Amino acid sequence: MLDDLKPAGKPLVAVDNLKMHFPIYGGLLRRRTGEVKAVDGISFEIFEGETLGLVGESGCGKSTVGRALLRLYELTGGTVKIDDYDIAHASPEALRKMRPTMQMIFQDPQASLNPRMTVADIIGEPLREHQAGSKLEREDRVLELMDQVGLNRDFANRYPHEFSGGQRQRIGIARALALNPKFIVCDEPIAALDVSIQAQVVNLLEELQDSLGLTYLFISHDLSMVRHIADRVAVMYLGRIVELAPREEIYAEPLHPYTKALLSAVPEPDPSIESSVERVILTGDVPSPSNPPKGCNFCTRCPSVMDVCKQVEPKFQEVRPGRFLACHLFEYPTPDTNESATNGAG
Amino acid sequence: MPDGALPVLDVRDLKTVFKTRSGEVHAVNSVTFDVKPGELLGVVGESGSGKSVTMMSLIGLLPSPPADVKEGQVLFGGQDLLKINPNDLRHVRGGEIGFVFQDPMTSLNPVFNVGFQIMEPLRIHMGLNKSQARARAVELLELVGIPDAGRRLKDYPHQFSGGMRQRVMIAIALACDPKVLIADEPTTALDVTIQAQIIELVKELREKLGMAIIWITHDLGVIAGIADRVMVMYGGQVVEQAPVRELFGNPQHPYTRALLQTIPSVRGARAEKLNVIEGQPPILAGAPTACPFRDRCPQRFERCDAENPVRRAVGGAGHDAACHYDFKAGGPHVG
């Protein structure tokens, strides 16, 4: 249990105050009228060989974080260091040289594979682009990769549409592995798959991590799958990380009111437990990221909201060893009166 | 739910076939089930298992061709919905049988305000005039928990969030006091916290209004929380059917058993390694002559290749499964 909590090694990925704002243009002259603060100042580290789960609801900015880490966007602010290289400020040539270290697995295996390329071409493309080895060596590598992800070698010359969803996701994984990356961003890799196939892909990702020493950022909205695969879990809400903690602790004892509500909302696939689950039903919807509320982003829906939450933005800080939290409840001692007064809202 | 109550909807031996260039696809094969008044029947299955096609077949929502509802009976209110004329069916559909679809954005018409869309069934099916329909529409929006209902009637679907849109869909489905509400993956497109809101809402509405609900989903967690009875579909067939606790506690079909083991939970002990159902779901070309699950089944033996199993009573009351293997005896079923 204890060795679970201590991530081994040094941070491979260090993110400091990452901001990603997208402009909104409007009016007759298409002037800039505002911005969507998709990611608004988040910091975290991912250790070597670790899986960091990044969870949150749609629109909270989790996919944007994944893309920003690989600099698929030009960042609005902050720094991202992968393996001690500053990704955020690297020149295009330097960035291209770093690309093999960091790869991505996308959500929709249908949309992320070119329908006109054969499987061998798709998996071999990164090798060609980065001129890894001779043509023969590349062909061997493609077949080796297909073995590694459990695809039949005989299908190397088939096209993506001839494969099922789970197999297509394996093609995407093989492509991501082609250049021996250290760090892979998995952006909802199982969301488009059926339950029985999800487990196959998750087990494959875990096996590959063990054998190749990979580090993952696993982005997902599926809290039960994240509990299975992640070592530590970060919870995002409206562009910010509200809680980051080792897996066992966050699932056993969530501290942030949003994490509590999120976990309690997950349906339990066992009717005998399900009826005894205490639910925190949040009211209302997530506010717009172009116009976030003053103070804490969660203050409009929080069952334990206090006056200070509507004025001051809570700091993201370590409240216990290894547990990071952005909530006023943990800066001031819990006011019992306040909680009982507002709990009835659900 | 009294066991002896007559079913409000009784489906027998439903067969739906799609004609394609590469032959017939047997999407629904001899599906038999019923729903009692006030009961919530959960239908679980993966994509392609035939759960949505079954529901669309029984109220004539499939385009024909390519779809062809070949055989079967759908008994509802003393008539067979597969035999009655399209006009009468239109009055059942949207009137006595309500529908909620998965994606609330594509199932609402973007160019009409939601007031119009809620009043439409009220005026067509119930013959209400404009002001009556409007009053009822406000009542319905309040019922599904949309604040400031009177003003929001004028809003268009894009002005609502995903969860609110699904509430509007539910209001439309409930407009004519249906006896049966068919909800096809109604929370799949929603976030978990919003899903929890919608599930609470449906539970409340069911107590208040007492209609029967058929809830289609691939999420066993959702089913465990709301269903009275569960029907598991695989490869276009019903493979197992039981009261909810019986199904989760004592599954008797290898597919159900495997499925229950593959899903992780956020509560309780954490599994070190996920159990996997190897292989892929079947391709439903041609009429089935063998068990659809046989290629992925750990219990497979000769009879599974030779004969498609029919549902037989197993375990406790109201529990049946379509499998040649008897888990209680630890061997093939005799007879």
HADDOCK unambig.tbl for C-alpha pairs under 7 A between the chains (distance, minus, plus):
assign (segid A and resid 57 and name CA) (segid B and resid 191 and name CA) 5.72 0.50 0.50
assign (segid A and resid 58 and name CA) (segid B and resid 191 and name CA) 6.73 0.50 0.50
assign (segid A and resid 194 and name CA) (segid B and resid 46 and name CA) 5.95 0.50 0.50
assign (segid A and resid 194 and name CA) (segid B and resid 47 and name CA) 6.82 0.50 0.50
assign (segid A and resid 196 and name CA) (segid B and resid 259 and name CA) 6.59 0.50 0.50
assign (segid A and resid 196 and name CA) (segid B and resid 262 and name CA) 6.58 0.50 0.50
assign (segid A and resid 196 and name CA) (segid B and resid 276 and name CA) 6.57 0.50 0.50
assign (segid A and resid 196 and name CA) (segid B and resid 277 and name CA) 5.67 0.50 0.50
assign (segid A and resid 199 and name CA) (segid B and resid 262 and name CA) 6.36 0.50 0.50
assign (segid A and resid 199 and name CA) (segid B and resid 274 and name CA) 6.07 0.50 0.50
assign (segid A and resid 199 and name CA) (segid B and resid 275 and name CA) 6.91 0.50 0.50
assign (segid A and resid 199 and name CA) (segid B and resid 276 and name CA) 5.63 0.50 0.50
assign (segid A and resid 200 and name CA) (segid B and resid 276 and name CA) 5.78 0.50 0.50
assign (segid A and resid 203 and name CA) (segid B and resid 274 and name CA) 6.79 0.50 0.50
assign (segid A and resid 223 and name CA) (segid B and resid 266 and name CA) 6.67 0.50 0.50
assign (segid A and resid 224 and name CA) (segid B and resid 264 and name CA) 5.49 0.50 0.50
assign (segid A and resid 224 and name CA) (segid B and resid 265 and name CA) 4.93 0.50 0.50
assign (segid A and resid 224 and name CA) (segid B and resid 266 and name CA) 4.76 0.50 0.50
assign (segid A and resid 225 and name CA) (segid B and resid 264 and name CA) 6.25 0.50 0.50
assign (segid A and resid 227 and name CA) (segid B and resid 266 and name CA) 6.66 0.50 0.50
assign (segid A and resid 228 and name CA) (segid B and resid 264 and name CA) 6.99 0.50 0.50
assign (segid A and resid 228 and name CA) (segid B and resid 270 and name CA) 6.98 0.50 0.50
assign (segid A and resid 251 and name CA) (segid B and resid 266 and name CA) 6.83 0.50 0.50
assign (segid A and resid 262 and name CA) (segid B and resid 192 and name CA) 6.94 0.50 0.50
assign (segid A and resid 262 and name CA) (segid B and resid 193 and name CA) 6.04 0.50 0.50
assign (segid A and resid 265 and name CA) (segid B and resid 192 and name CA) 5.90 0.50 0.50
assign (segid A and resid 265 and name CA) (segid B and resid 193 and name CA) 5.49 0.50 0.50
assign (segid A and resid 265 and name CA) (segid B and resid 196 and name CA) 5.53 0.50 0.50
assign (segid A and resid 266 and name CA) (segid B and resid 192 and name CA) 6.16 0.50 0.50
assign (segid A and resid 267 and name CA) (segid B and resid 221 and name CA) 4.57 0.50 0.50
assign (segid A and resid 267 and name CA) (segid B and resid 222 and name CA) 5.39 0.50 0.50
assign (segid A and resid 267 and name CA) (segid B and resid 225 and name CA) 6.84 0.50 0.50
assign (segid A and resid 268 and name CA) (segid B and resid 221 and name CA) 4.61 0.50 0.50
assign (segid A and resid 268 and name CA) (segid B and resid 224 and name CA) 6.81 0.50 0.50
assign (segid A and resid 268 and name CA) (segid B and resid 265 and name CA) 6.61 0.50 0.50
assign (segid A and resid 269 and name CA) (segid B and resid 220 and name CA) 5.36 0.50 0.50
assign (segid A and resid 269 and name CA) (segid B and resid 221 and name CA) 3.70 0.50 0.50
assign (segid A and resid 269 and name CA) (segid B and resid 224 and name CA) 5.49 0.50 0.50
assign (segid A and resid 270 and name CA) (segid B and resid 221 and name CA) 6.97 0.50 0.50
assign (segid A and resid 270 and name CA) (segid B and resid 224 and name CA) 5.75 0.50 0.50
assign (segid A and resid 270 and name CA) (segid B and resid 248 and name CA) 6.40 0.50 0.50
assign (segid A and resid 271 and name CA) (segid B and resid 224 and name CA) 4.73 0.50 0.50
assign (segid A and resid 271 and name CA) (segid B and resid 225 and name CA) 6.12 0.50 0.50
assign (segid A and resid 271 and name CA) (segid B and resid 245 and name CA) 5.97 0.50 0.50
assign (segid A and resid 274 and name CA) (segid B and resid 224 and name CA) 6.81 0.50 0.50
assign (segid A and resid 274 and name CA) (segid B and resid 225 and name CA) 5.79 0.50 0.50
assign (segid A and resid 275 and name CA) (segid B and resid 225 and name CA) 6.87 0.50 0.50
assign (segid A and resid 281 and name CA) (segid B and resid 193 and name CA) 6.93 0.50 0.50
assign (segid A and resid 281 and name CA) (segid B and resid 196 and name CA) 6.60 0.50 0.50
assign (segid A and resid 281 and name CA) (segid B and resid 197 and name CA) 6.35 0.50 0.50
assign (segid A and resid 282 and name CA) (segid B and resid 193 and name CA) 6.57 0.50 0.50
